[in-house]
């Protein structure tokens, strides 16, 4: 009986050991399989990265080999730029490779300036372009490359005249202001506040009255029922809407427009306009505290403007174009 029991135990032990060995083998196989899959995925990912880098490198080299330069993702082919170089140097007795390289680089810079100027809105007018075309005195343009060079060269020459025009306006016209800020603007240090200063109920009443007056006179002026000079006189005669006497006639030929316009909101509006116009009734803000701050402003007047002449103003237009030129995504490859 004991012998049979021992034999049975031995068989069971062998079976258990066999099962255990099978489990270990199966677990090891799973580990190996997972490692293999991980390595396979890593290898595939690495292969994809390498392929992408190769394709990018080939594309970059192709772009570089086929183009003289690139500006804001637009390519300028070497053949085209080479033809432009030839045209720009036509008439020069002896042309060296160095001359061609400098000419190509100059064309690159001309295009950058033109693109930057157009982006910031500093553009020569037709008269300035015609004068520039006569000034540069190029040979007759017969090919598309010739015409491209003539255009970009003339644009850059005309730009100098445009700089002057954009920095000195020729505005003329009238500014009509219906001011209700007397109880809003803080008095000077040694002045006493006006009666009702800071009283929001009275300020709201003044604002409503100024709005009514502005809308009424705007309709009359638009329908030619009152002249500009008579409207200025009517505003000046009404103390409820003429605080500061800021309604006026402006004329750039008599001095800086900035010195003729008291309120910044009105100046900024006029400076941005182009061409004759009659604006709608607009609202402007005044300072509510002596110290500056983003929250220290409130509505203080209604206004509209009538301009017989207007041209947009840009502070330091040449510097503005230069700054924009440096922001372009541009790369020069050469010819």
CORHUGI-V852249 format. One record per residue. N is the residue number from 1. SS is DSSP state (2 for helix, 1 for strand, 0 for the rest). PHI is phi in degrees with one decimal (NA if undefined). D_CENTER is the distance of its C-alpha to the mean C-alpha in whole Angstrom. Layout:
BEGIN
[[N/SS/PHI/D_CENTER] [N/SS/PHI/D_CENTER]]
END
This chain:
BEGIN
[[1/0/NA/101] [2/2/-66.0/99] [3/2/-64.5/99] [4/2/-64.2/97] [5/2/-66.0/95] [6/2/-64.4/94] [7/2/-63.8/93] [8/2/-64.6/91] [9/2/-64.2/89] [10/2/-64.1/89] [11/2/-65.1/87] [12/2/-64.3/85] [13/2/-64.0/84] [14/2/-63.0/83] [15/2/-66.0/81] [16/2/-64.1/79] [17/2/-62.6/78] [18/2/-66.0/78] [19/2/-63.6/75] [20/2/-62.0/74] [21/2/-62.6/73] [22/2/-64.2/72] [23/2/-63.8/69] [24/2/-63.1/68] [25/2/-61.6/68] [26/2/-65.4/66] [27/2/-64.0/63] [28/2/-62.1/63] [29/2/-63.5/62] [30/2/-63.6/60] [31/2/-60.6/58] [32/2/-63.3/58] [33/2/-63.6/57] [34/2/-65.4/54] [35/2/-62.0/53] [36/2/-64.1/53] [37/2/-63.2/51] [38/2/-60.9/49] [39/2/-65.1/49] [40/2/-63.8/49] [41/2/-62.7/45] [42/2/-61.3/44] [43/2/-64.1/45] [44/2/-65.2/43] [45/2/-62.5/40] [46/2/-62.7/41] [47/2/-63.6/41] [48/2/-63.1/38] [49/2/-60.4/36] [50/2/-62.7/38] [51/2/-63.0/38] [52/2/-61.1/34] [53/2/-63.6/34] [54/2/-65.2/36] [55/2/-60.7/34] [56/2/-61.9/31] [57/2/-63.8/32] [58/2/-63.5/34] [59/2/-64.3/31] [60/2/-61.6/29] [61/2/-65.9/32] [62/2/-64.0/32] [63/2/-59.7/28] [64/2/-65.7/29] [65/2/-73.5/32] [66/2/-95.9/31] [67/1/-124.0/28] [68/1/-81.2/27] [69/1/-163.3/24] [70/1/-136.9/21] [71/1/-132.6/17] [72/0/49.5/14] [73/0/70.8/18] [74/1/-98.3/19] [75/1/-91.2/22] [76/1/-116.9/24] [77/1/-58.1/28] [78/2/-61.6/30] [79/2/-60.6/32] [80/2/-64.5/30] [81/2/-65.3/29] [82/2/-61.2/32] [83/2/-66.7/33] [84/2/-65.2/30] [85/2/-61.2/32] [86/2/-58.0/35] [87/2/-65.3/34] [88/2/-67.8/32] [89/0/-99.2/35] [90/0/-60.9/38] [91/0/98.5/41] [92/0/-75.8/40] [93/0/-59.4/44] [94/0/-127.2/44] [95/0/-110.3/41] [96/0/-96.5/40] [97/2/-64.5/38] [98/2/-63.9/37] [99/2/-61.9/36] [100/2/-65.6/34] [101/2/-63.6/32] [102/2/-64.9/31] [103/2/-64.0/30] [104/2/-65.0/28] [105/2/-63.1/26] [106/2/-64.5/25] [107/2/-62.5/24] [108/2/-57.5/22] [109/2/-69.1/20] [110/2/-62.9/20] [111/2/-66.0/18] [112/2/-60.7/16] [113/2/-64.6/15] [114/2/-62.2/15] [115/2/-63.8/13] [116/2/-63.9/10] [117/2/-62.2/11] [118/2/-65.7/11] [119/2/-66.5/7] [120/2/-95.9/6] [121/0/84.0/9] [122/0/-100.2/12] [123/0/-129.6/15] [124/0/-62.1/19] [125/0/-86.1/21] [126/2/-64.0/24] [127/2/-65.2/26] [128/2/-66.8/24] [129/2/-67.8/24] [130/2/-62.4/28] [131/2/-64.3/29] [132/2/-68.5/27] [133/2/-61.6/29] [134/2/-72.4/32] [135/2/-70.0/31] [136/2/-74.5/31] [137/0/50.9/34] [138/0/-85.9/34] [139/0/-61.8/37] [140/0/-61.1/37] [141/0/-80.6/34] [142/0/-114.9/36] [143/0/-108.3/34] [144/2/-64.0/31] [145/2/-65.0/30] [146/2/-59.4/31] [147/2/-66.3/29] [148/2/-62.2/26] [149/2/-66.4/27] [150/2/-59.5/28] [151/2/-68.3/24] [152/2/-70.2/22] [153/2/-67.8/24] [154/2/-64.6/24] [155/2/-58.1/21] [156/2/-68.2/21] [157/2/-69.3/24] [158/2/-65.5/22] [159/2/-61.6/19] [160/2/-62.4/21] [161/2/-70.9/22] [162/2/-63.8/19] [163/2/-55.4/18] [164/2/-63.8/21] [165/2/-67.0/21] [166/2/-72.2/17] [167/2/-92.7/19] [168/0/-135.6/22] [169/0/-76.3/22] [170/0/-116.6/25] [171/0/-62.0/25] [172/1/-143.3/28] [173/1/156.9/29] [174/1/-123.2/30] [175/1/-120.3/29] [176/1/-112.9/31] [177/1/-119.6/31] [178/1/-113.5/33] [179/1/-92.7/33] [180/0/-125.0/35] [181/0/-93.8/34] [182/0/-59.0/37] [183/0/-94.6/38] [184/0/-109.8/35] [185/0/-68.3/34] [186/0/-65.0/36] [187/0/-70.2/39] [188/0/-63.3/39] [189/0/-54.7/41] [190/0/-97.3/44] [191/0/-102.9/44] [192/0/-87.1/45] [193/0/-63.0/43] [194/0/-69.8/44] [195/0/-60.1/46] [196/0/87.4/44] [197/0/-58.4/41] [198/0/81.3/39] [199/0/-77.9/42] [200/2/-64.0/39] [201/2/-64.5/42] [202/2/-68.6/42] [203/2/-62.7/38] [204/2/-63.3/38] [205/2/-65.3/40] [206/2/-63.1/39] [207/2/-64.4/35] [208/2/-64.6/37] [209/2/-65.4/39] [210/2/-62.0/36] [211/2/-63.0/34] [212/2/-61.1/37] [213/2/-64.5/38] [214/2/-63.0/34] [215/2/-65.7/34] [216/2/-65.5/38] [217/2/-70.8/37] [218/2/-62.6/34] [219/2/-62.2/36] [220/2/-65.6/39] [221/2/-68.7/36] [222/2/-63.0/34] [223/0/-93.3/38] [224/0/60.9/39] [225/0/-94.7/42] [226/0/-149.5/41] [227/0/-82.8/39] [228/2/-63.4/37] [229/2/-66.6/39] [230/2/-67.3/41] [231/2/-67.3/39] [232/2/-58.7/38] [233/2/-65.9/41] [234/2/-65.0/42] [235/2/-65.7/39] [236/2/-62.6/40] [237/0/-81.8/44] [238/0/-112.0/43] [239/0/-64.2/42] [240/0/-74.2/41] [241/0/-128.6/38] [242/1/-116.9/38] [243/0/-59.2/37] [244/0/87.4/36] [245/0/49.2/36] [246/0/-95.6/32] [247/0/-69.9/33] [248/1/-163.9/33] [249/1/-100.0/32] [250/1/-112.8/30] [251/1/-151.1/30] [252/2/-63.5/27] [253/2/-69.3/31] [254/2/-97.0/32] [255/0/142.5/30] [256/0/-60.0/26] [257/2/-61.8/25] [258/2/-60.4/24] [259/2/-76.5/28] [260/2/-95.0/29] [261/0/-119.1/27] [262/0/-72.6/28] [263/0/-91.4/25] [264/2/-64.1/22] [265/2/-61.0/21] [266/2/-70.2/22] [267/2/-60.3/21] [268/2/-61.6/17] [269/2/-67.9/18] [270/2/-62.5/20] [271/2/-64.1/17] [272/0/-91.9/15] [273/0/-86.7/17] [274/0/-141.5/19] [275/0/90.9/22] [276/0/-59.6/25] [277/1/-165.9/25] [278/1/-122.0/27] [279/0/-75.2/25] [280/0/-81.4/26] [281/0/-73.9/28] [282/1/-121.6/25] [283/1/-115.8/26] [284/1/-122.2/24] [285/1/-108.1/25] [286/1/-127.3/27] [287/1/-74.7/28] [288/0/-102.3/31] [289/0/-139.5/32] [290/0/-68.1/32] [291/0/-86.3/30] [292/0/-71.0/26] [293/0/175.3/25] [294/0/-62.2/23] [295/0/-103.3/26] [296/0/-99.2/27] [297/1/-136.2/26] [298/1/-149.3/28] [299/1/-56.8/28] [300/1/-135.5/30] [301/1/-166.9/30] [302/1/-105.7/29] [303/1/-156.3/28] [304/1/-145.5/27] [305/1/-127.5/27] [306/1/-125.1/28] [307/1/-113.9/27] [308/1/-86.3/28] [309/1/-137.9/26] [310/0/-161.1/22] [311/0/-141.3/19] [312/0/-65.5/16] [313/0/-101.2/16] [314/0/-134.2/13] [315/0/-65.7/15] [316/0/49.9/16] [317/2/-60.1/14] [318/2/-65.5/15] [319/2/-66.4/14] [320/2/-63.7/11] [321/2/-65.6/11] [322/2/-60.8/14] [323/2/-63.5/11] [324/2/-68.0/9] [325/2/-60.0/12] [326/2/-69.8/13] [327/2/-89.5/11] [328/0/-67.1/12] [329/0/-87.4/15] [330/1/-133.9/17] [331/1/-142.8/21] [332/1/-106.1/24] [333/0/-101.6/27] [334/0/102.0/29] [335/0/-112.3/32]]
END
